[in-house]
Amino acid sequence: MLDLFSIFSKGGIVLWCFQSTSDIFSPSVNALIRNVILQERTGNNTFSHNALSLQYKLDNEFELVFVVAYQRILQLSYVDKFLNDIHLEFRDKYKNELQGGQHNMDFDFKTTFESVLKQCEQWAKTQAQIPKQMRSFEDSQKSKKTVASMIERKGDEKNKKSVKIIENKSIPNGKVEEPEADNDLIAANRAKLAQKMAAKNKKEAKKSPKSPKATDRVKKPRVWELGGDSRDLPSLDFSTDKESFGEIAPDTQLVGQMKGAIRDLEVEESDASSSEEEETHQPSPKKTGGMFSIFKGLVGSKALTEESMRPVLDKLRDHLIAKNVAADIANKLCDSVAVKLEGKVLGTFDSVATTIKATLTEALVQILSPKRRVDILRDCLHAKQQGRPYVMAFCGVNGVGKSTNLAKICFWLIENRLSVLIAACDTFRAGAVEQLRTHVRRLDAMHPGSVNLYEKGYGKDAAGIAMEAIKYAADTKYDVVLIDTAGRMQDNEPLMRALAKLIKVNEPDLVLFVGEALVGNEAVDQLVKFNQALADHSSSSNPHVIDGIVLTKFDTIDDKVGAAISMTYITGQPIVFVGTGQTYTDLKALNATAVVHALMK
């Protein structure tokens, strides 16, 4: 039973609509348009929203969208066939009107719709009555193997046991198998062992009886050269924050460089051919190289099909994976491009490769562009007007640079005249509190009185420390609270439960996931499981999941920027900050155009 069927143009004009109930389905259709069609995620033609399942089909020639909605608990096997049949019927019936752009006319499509729906329902009942049959030999993979692929050749498998065929007249077939290689190998190993034992016994016999008796070696304690005075030993104790550290000289060169909004990321290009031209001062001949050069001749003025696009899409998928895009995400991107372009008519001089590359570039820019406004400075000032601190929590796996990038963001905030309180909620890793303490000393030296550390040592409840820090910040009028959490693997249930508790109890304004730009497929697994764990371990009906991403170590990947695509695609959340180095000023904002250009070159 279908609840909704609608045909509308990509410009937003509804051409025809059927609705079986009085419910309002606009939120579900709008969610489909907003989260799938506009976000270039059309590789999979199914979408779920609330209690509805929506399936859609795109007509790229006439810029139309066909949408079917039904209850998620139903299993309707005829929906795909129904969408294809109704698509063909509508095109054939109103082809002239659609070519003329007459979208405002009254489309009388009710009779055709009911006829096609009835035929598809009858087809589904017929298919359900047919008993399932076993797959025939012709349909199996084994039937597709050639005789040549089954022939063993010399050197194919070196470790495979060799068998020698010898004749024996006492056996009817006249042949018997003898494991010759195994016996030879065992005999050779026995001979080597005998030689080793003989050489060992010979050395022991040559030992002199007058050799001195060996003494047991005992490890002696190290003696520190501190002038022999025990009073120098306390100078090696760095476990507490003492005045013996001395005052840290402020780095005046960094002060004033991070005022205002974060600067955009710039991806450098390394083009060897251009540098050679500058050295020789001679223009090099025009090259048609690159990953798309082999498809130069694919031009025409007919509609694109899956078969004509498949060679380019396969090459494109391999290129994305080589640039560190997760394999699953690369497949979805290519499928999305295929769905978007199938049926589109190319111009006479438009090549398939150029069209696909341009379409994918637009899709990648759209994916990396944030869906919502991310203005942390404005949000901090708004929270300050309300008389409360703005709270940001940082989470992620071990060793990705949470504490370091937290310090960079803290420097940016205090450069813009905001007071910051850092909550040391990593009570698990040894040295985590001391690391934050060092950062606070250095930041406070550059902007005295703008930053402070709230710490309670190790082994305490992180959620309780965060709650106390937020209360302390509200009482002492701090503008921002940055919560540093312990690194945890995405499949560690106790630690993920503790993180969900921290977020549920304290309700931060922004939850940032810190991830490395070095990871590929692992980024998808990390983000999916972090989001899933935060949702599962929260008792709220609307759990607080990841709001944004901090991408670290971006300066170590050259042009392999695919992790940015993978992380943004899987969560739909923006990359708020990009870490590009080791100093406090090495913090950038993501430039979607620059990243996509580096990805596609």
C-alpha positions in Angstrom: 0.0 0.0 0.0 1.6 3.2 -1.1 1.1 6.3 1.1 2.5 8.9 -1.4 3.5 9.1 -5.0 4.8 12.4 -6.4 6.3 13.7 -9.6 8.1 17.1 -9.4 10.8 18.9 -11.3 14.2 19.7 -9.9 13.1 23.3 -9.8 10.5 22.5 -7.2 7.3 22.4 -9.3 4.9 19.5 -8.4 3.6 18.0 -11.7 1.4 15.3 -10.2 0.8 13.8 -6.8 -1.2 10.9 -5.3 -1.8 10.6 -1.5 -3.8 7.7 0.1 -4.1 9.2 3.6 -4.6 12.7 5.1 -1.2 12.7 6.7 1.3 15.4 5.8 4.3 14.0 4.0 6.0 17.3 3.2 8.7 16.9 6.0 9.8 13.5 4.6 10.0 14.7 1.0 11.8 17.9 2.1 14.3 15.7 4.1 14.9 13.6 1.0 15.6 16.7 -1.2 17.7 18.4 1.5 19.8 15.4 2.6 20.1 13.3 -0.6 19.4 15.2 -3.8 21.0 18.5 -2.8 23.9 16.8 -1.0 24.8 14.7 -4.1 24.1 11.4 -2.3 21.9 9.8 -5.0 23.9 6.6 -5.4 21.3 4.6 -3.3 17.7 5.2 -4.3 16.3 4.5 -0.8 15.9 6.9 2.1 14.3 6.6 5.5 12.7 9.3 7.5 10.6 8.8 10.6 8.4 5.8 10.0 8.5 6.1 6.2 10.6 4.5 3.5 11.1 6.7 0.4 12.4 5.5 -3.0 13.0 7.8 -5.9 14.1 7.8 -9.5 15.7 10.7 -11.4 15.0 11.7 -14.9 18.0 13.7 -16.0 16.8 14.5 -19.5 13.7 16.4 -18.3 15.0 17.2 -14.8 12.3 15.2 -13.0 12.1 13.3 -9.7 9.7 10.4 -9.1 9.2 9.7 -5.4 7.3 6.8 -3.7 6.6 6.7 0.1 5.3 3.8 2.2 5.4 2.6 5.8 8.9 1.2 6.7 7.4 -2.0 8.3 6.1 -3.0 4.9 8.1 -5.1 2.4 7.0 -4.0 -1.0 8.9 -6.0 -3.7 7.3 -4.2 -6.6 8.4 -0.6 -5.9 11.5 -0.7 -8.1 9.5 -2.1 -11.0 6.7 0.4 -10.4 9.1 3.3 -10.5 10.6 2.2 -13.8 7.3 1.5 -15.4 5.6 4.7 -14.2 8.7 6.7 -15.3 8.4 5.3 -18.9 4.6 5.8 -19.0 4.8 9.5 -17.9 7.7 10.2 -20.3 5.9 8.6 -23.3 2.6 10.3 -22.5 3.8 13.9 -21.9 7.1 13.9 -23.9 6.1 16.9 -26.1 4.9 19.0 -23.1 8.1 18.2 -21.1 10.4 19.2 -24.0 8.5 22.5 -24.3 8.9 23.2 -20.6 5.2 23.2 -19.9 5.4 22.3 -16.2 2.3 24.3 -15.2 -0.2 22.4 -17.2 -2.8 20.0 -15.7 -1.4 16.4 -16.1 -4.3 13.9 -16.2 -2.3 10.9 -15.0 -4.7 9.2 -12.5 -5.9 6.4 -14.8 -2.4 5.5 -16.0 -1.1 5.5 -12.4 -3.8 3.2 -11.1 -3.3 0.8 -14.1 0.5 0.6 -13.7 0.1 0.2 -9.9 -2.4 -2.7 -10.3 -0.2 -4.5 -12.8 2.9 -4.2 -10.5 0.9 -5.5 -7.5 -0.3 -8.5 -9.6 3.3 -9.1 -10.8 4.5 -9.1 -7.2 1.8 -11.7 -6.2 2.8 -13.9 -9.1 6.5 -13.7 -8.2 5.8 -14.6 -4.6 4.0 -17.9 -5.7 6.9 -19.0 -7.8 9.1 -21.5 -5.8 12.7 -20.5 -5.4 15.0 -22.6 -7.6 18.6 -23.6 -7.1 21.1 -21.8 -9.2 22.1 -23.6 -12.3 25.6 -24.4 -13.3 25.6 -21.9 -16.1 24.8 -19.1 -13.5 27.7 -20.0 -11.2 31.1 -18.5 -11.2 32.7 -21.9 -12.0 31.0 -22.1 -15.4 32.7 -18.8 -16.4 36.2 -20.2 -15.8 38.2 -21.1 -18.9 40.2 -24.3 -19.3 43.4 -22.2 -19.5 42.8 -20.8 -16.0 42.6 -24.3 -14.6 46.0 -25.4 -16.0 48.8 -25.3 -13.5 52.0 -23.7 -14.8 55.5 -23.8 -13.5 56.1 -21.1 -10.9 52.5 -20.3 -10.2 52.5 -21.7 -6.7 56.0 -22.3 -5.4 54.9 -23.6 -2.0 52.5 -26.2 -3.5 53.5 -29.8 -3.0 54.9 -31.5 -6.1 53.8 -35.0 -6.9 55.9 -37.4 -9.0 54.0 -40.0 -11.1 55.9 -43.3 -11.4 54.8 -46.4 -13.2 53.9 -49.6 -11.3 52.7 -52.6 -13.2 51.1 -54.2 -10.2 48.5 -51.5 -10.1 45.6 -51.6 -12.7 46.1 -48.0 -13.8 49.9 -48.5 -14.0 50.6 -45.2 -12.1 51.1 -44.3 -8.5 51.7 -40.9 -6.8 54.9 -40.4 -4.8 55.4 -37.3 -2.6 58.9 -36.8 -3.7 59.3 -33.2 -2.7 58.3 -33.8 0.9 60.9 -36.6 1.4 63.7 -34.5 -0.1 62.9 -31.6 2.1 62.8 -33.6 5.2 66.1 -35.3 4.4 67.8 -31.9 3.7 66.6 -30.5 7.0 67.9 -33.5 8.9 71.3 -33.1 7.3 71.5 -29.4 8.3 70.6 -30.3 11.8 73.3 -33.0 12.0 75.9 -30.5 10.7 74.9 -27.9 13.4 75.1 -30.5 16.2 78.5 -31.7 15.0 79.9 -28.2 14.8 78.6 -27.4 18.3 80.2 -30.5 19.9 83.5 -29.7 18.2 83.6 -26.2 19.7 82.9 -27.4 23.2 85.7 -30.0 22.9 88.3 -27.3 22.0 87.6 -25.2 25.2 90.6 -24.9 27.4 90.3 -26.4 30.9 92.2 -23.5 32.4 89.7 -20.9 31.3 88.5 -18.7 34.2 85.2 -19.5 35.8 82.3 -17.4 34.4 80.8 -15.0 37.0 77.2 -14.1 37.1 76.4 -10.7 35.7 74.5 -8.4 38.1 72.9 -5.2 36.9 74.2 -2.3 38.9 72.2 0.8 39.7 73.0 3.9 37.6 74.9 6.6 39.4 73.8 10.1 38.4 76.6 12.6 38.1 75.1 15.4 40.2 78.2 16.4 42.1 77.6 13.8 44.8 75.1 15.9 46.6 71.7 14.4 47.4 70.2 17.8 47.4 70.3 17.9 43.6 67.9 14.9 43.3 64.7 17.0 43.8 65.5 19.0 40.7 64.7 15.9 38.6 61.1 15.7 40.0 58.7 17.2 37.5 55.5 15.7 38.9 54.2 18.9 40.4 54.0 22.4 39.0 56.7 24.2 40.9 58.3 27.6 40.7 61.6 25.8 39.8 60.4 25.7 36.2 61.0 29.4 36.0 58.9 31.9 34.0 58.2 31.1 30.4 59.2 33.8 28.0 56.2 34.8 25.8 56.5 34.1 22.1 55.8 37.6 20.9 56.0 36.6 17.3 52.8 34.6 17.5 50.8 37.3 19.3 48.3 39.0 17.0 48.4 36.5 14.1 45.1 34.8 14.9 42.8 37.7 15.3 39.5 37.5 13.5 38.1 34.5 11.6 40.3 31.5 10.8 42.1 31.8 7.5 41.2 29.4 4.7 43.4 26.4 3.9 45.6 26.6 0.9 46.6 23.4 -0.9 49.9 23.8 -2.7 50.3 22.4 -6.2 53.5 20.6 -7.2 53.6 20.7 -11.0 57.0 19.6 -12.3 56.2 20.6 -15.9 55.5 24.2 -15.0 58.8 24.5 -13.1 60.8 23.0 -16.0 59.2 25.6 -18.3 60.3 28.5 -16.1 63.8 27.2 -16.0 64.2 26.7 -19.7 62.0 29.7 -20.6 60.6 27.6 -23.4 56.9 26.5 -23.5 56.5 22.8 -23.4 54.3 21.1 -26.0 50.6 20.8 -25.0 50.0 17.5 -23.2 46.8 15.6 -23.0 47.9 13.4 -20.1 46.3 12.7 -16.8 43.9 10.1 -15.6 41.2 11.0 -18.3 43.5 11.1 -21.3 42.6 7.6 -22.5 38.9 8.7 -22.8 39.6 11.6 -25.1 37.7 10.1 -28.0 34.5 9.4 -26.1 32.3 12.2 -27.5 28.9 12.3 -29.0 25.4 13.9 -28.9 23.4 11.0 -27.6 22.1 10.3 -24.1 24.5 8.9 -21.6 24.1 5.3 -20.4 25.5 3.2 -17.7 27.6 1.2 -20.2 29.1 4.3 -21.7 30.1 5.8 -18.4 31.3 2.7 -16.7 35.0 2.8 -18.0 35.4 6.4 -16.9 33.7 5.7 -13.5 36.0 2.7 -12.8 39.1 4.8 -13.5 37.7 7.6 -11.4 37.0 5.3 -8.5 40.5 4.0 -8.5 41.8 7.6 -8.6 39.7 8.5 -5.5 40.9 5.5 -3.6 44.5 6.4 -4.4 43.9 9.8 -3.0 42.9 8.2 0.4 39.1 8.2 -0.1 37.5 5.3 1.6 36.6 2.5 -0.9 33.0 2.4 0.1 32.6 6.2 -0.2 34.4 6.2 -3.6 31.9 3.6 -4.9 28.9 5.6 -3.6 30.3 8.8 -5.2 30.7 7.1 -8.5 27.2 5.6 -8.3 25.8 9.0 -7.4 27.4 10.5 -10.5 26.1 7.7 -12.7 22.5 8.2 -11.4 22.8 12.0 -11.9 24.0 11.7 -15.5 22.2 8.7 -16.8 19.9 9.8 -19.6 21.5 13.2 -19.9 22.1 14.3 -23.5 25.6 15.6 -24.3 26.5 18.2 -26.8 28.4 17.4 -30.0 31.7 18.4 -28.6 31.2 17.3 -24.9 33.2 14.3 -23.9 32.0 11.7 -21.4 35.2 12.0 -19.3 35.0 15.8 -19.1 31.3 15.8 -18.2 31.8 13.1 -15.5 34.8 14.9 -14.0 32.9 18.2 -13.9 29.9 16.6 -12.3 32.0 14.8 -9.6 33.8 18.1 -8.9 30.6 19.9 -8.3 29.4 17.0 -6.1 32.5 17.0 -3.9 32.4 20.8 -3.4 28.7 20.4 -2.4 29.6 17.6 0.1 32.4 19.6 1.7 30.4 22.8 1.9 28.8 23.0 5.4 25.0 22.6 5.5 24.6 25.0 8.4 26.4 28.1 9.7 29.4 27.4 11.8 30.5 30.7 13.5 32.1 29.8 16.8 33.1 33.4 17.7 29.5 34.6 17.2 28.1 31.7 19.2 30.6 32.4 22.0 29.5 36.1 22.2 25.9 35.1 22.1 26.4 32.7 25.0 28.3 35.5 26.9 25.3 37.8 26.5 23.1 35.0 28.1 25.5 34.9 31.1 26.8 31.4 30.5 30.0 29.9 29.1 30.2 28.4 25.6 31.2 24.7 26.0 33.1 22.6 23.5 34.0 19.0 24.0 36.7 17.2 22.0 36.7 13.4 21.4 38.5 11.0 19.2 40.7 7.9 19.1 44.2 7.7 20.7 47.0 9.8 19.4 45.2 12.0 16.9 46.2 15.3 18.5 43.2 16.3 20.6 45.2 18.2 23.3 47.4 19.9 20.8 44.6 21.2 18.6 42.6 22.1 21.7 45.5 24.4 22.6 45.5 25.9 19.1 41.8 26.6 19.3 42.3 28.1 22.8 45.0 30.4 21.4 42.6 31.5 18.6 39.9 32.3 21.1 42.1 34.3 23.5 43.5 36.2 20.6 39.9 37.4 20.0 39.6 38.6 23.6 37.7 35.6 25.0 38.7 34.1 28.4 39.0 30.3 28.3 38.9 27.6 30.9 40.4 24.2 29.9 38.9 21.2 31.7 41.4 18.3 32.0 39.0 15.4 31.7 41.6 13.0 30.4 42.1 11.2 33.7 43.4 8.0 32.0 46.5 8.7 30.0 49.7 9.4 31.9 51.0 12.9 31.3 47.7 14.2 29.9 47.2 16.8 32.7 50.9 17.8 32.6 50.6 18.4 28.8 47.7 20.7 29.3 49.4 22.4 32.1 52.4 23.3 29.9 50.1 24.6 27.2 48.3 26.8 29.7 51.6 28.2 31.0 52.7 29.1 27.5 49.4 30.6 26.5 49.1 32.6 29.7 52.5 34.0 29.1 51.3 35.5 25.8 47.9 36.7 27.1 48.1 36.9 30.9 44.9 36.1 32.8 43.0 34.9 29.7 43.4 31.1 30.2 43.3 28.8 33.1 43.3 25.0 33.7 40.7 23.1 35.8 42.2 19.8 37.0 41.5 17.2 39.6 44.3 14.7 38.9 43.9 11.1 37.6 41.5 8.3 38.1 38.4 10.6 38.7 35.1 10.6 36.9 35.5 12.7 33.7 31.8 13.7 33.6 32.0 15.0 37.2 35.1 17.0 36.5 33.5 18.6 33.4 30.4 19.5 35.3 32.5 21.2 38.1 34.6 23.0 35.5 31.5 24.4 33.7 30.0 25.6 37.1 33.4 27.1 38.0 33.5 28.9 34.7 30.0 30.3 35.2 30.9 31.6 38.7 34.2 33.2 37.6 32.8 34.6 34.3 34.9 32.6 31.8 33.6 32.9 28.3 34.5 29.5 26.9 35.1 26.0 28.4 37.2 23.5 26.4 36.7 19.9 27.6 39.6 17.6 26.8 38.6 13.9 26.9 40.7 10.7 26.9 41.4 9.0 23.6 39.4 5.8 23.1 39.0 3.3 20.3 35.6 3.2 18.7 34.9 -0.4 19.8 35.8 0.1 23.5 32.3 -0.1 25.0 33.1 1.1 28.6 35.0 4.2 27.4 32.4 5.0 24.8 29.7 4.7 27.5 31.7 7.1 29.7 32.0 9.6 26.8 28.2 9.4 26.2 27.7 10.0 29.9 29.9 13.1 29.8 28.0 14.6 26.8 24.6 13.7 28.2 25.3 15.1 31.7 27.0 18.4 30.6 25.2 19.1 27.3 28.1 20.9 25.5 27.2 23.4 22.8 29.6 21.8 20.3 31.0 18.2 20.2 34.0 18.0 17.9 35.5 14.7 16.6 39.2 15.0 16.2 40.5 12.7 13.4 43.7 12.3 11.4 44.0 13.2 7.7 46.2 10.1 7.3 43.4 7.6 7.7 41.3 6.2 4.9 38.8 3.4 5.4 39.4 3.6 9.2 37.8 7.1 9.2 34.4 5.7 8.2 34.5 3.0 10.9 35.6 5.5 13.6 32.9 8.1 12.8 30.1 5.6 12.4 30.8 3.8 15.6 31.4 7.1 17.6 28.0 8.4 16.4 26.3 5.1 17.0 27.8 4.7 20.5 26.8 8.3 21.5 23.2 7.5 20.3 23.0 4.1 21.9 24.4 5.0 25.3 22.3 8.1 25.7 18.9 7.8 27.4 17.6 10.9 25.6 15.1 10.6 22.8 17.2 13.1 20.8 20.8 12.2 21.6 23.6 14.7 21.1 26.1 13.2 18.5 29.1 14.7 16.7 28.5 18.3 15.5 31.8 18.9 13.6 35.2 17.6 12.7 38.7 18.7 13.5 41.1 17.3 10.8 44.6 17.0 12.1 48.1 16.4 10.6 47.0 17.8 7.2 50.5 19.0 6.5 51.8 15.4 6.3 49.6 14.1 3.4 50.6 16.1 0.4 47.7 15.8 -2.0 46.1 12.7 -0.5 43.2 14.7 1.0 40.5 12.0 0.6 40.0 11.6 4.4 38.2 15.0 4.4 35.7 13.6 1.8 35.2 10.3 3.7 34.5 12.0 7.1 32.2 14.7 5.7 30.2 12.2 3.6 29.6 9.7 6.3 28.4 12.2 9.0 27.1 15.1 7.0 28.8 17.4 9.5 31.3 20.1 8.5 35.0 20.2 9.0 35.4 23.1 11.4 39.1 23.2 11.9 42.2 21.8 10.0 45.5 21.4 11.8 48.5 22.1 9.6 51.5 22.1 11.9 52.9 22.2 15.4 52.7 25.8 16.4 49.6 27.6 17.8 49.0 29.5 14.6 48.9 26.3 12.5 45.1 26.2 12.4 43.0 26.8 9.3 39.5 26.6 8.0 38.6 24.2 5.3 38.6 25.5 1.7 36.3 23.1 -0.1 37.4 24.3 -3.6 41.1 23.9 -2.8 40.7 20.5 -1.4 38.6 19.2 -4.3 41.1 20.7 -6.8 43.9 18.8 -5.0 41.8 15.6 -5.0 40.9 15.7 -8.7 44.3 16.7 -10.2 
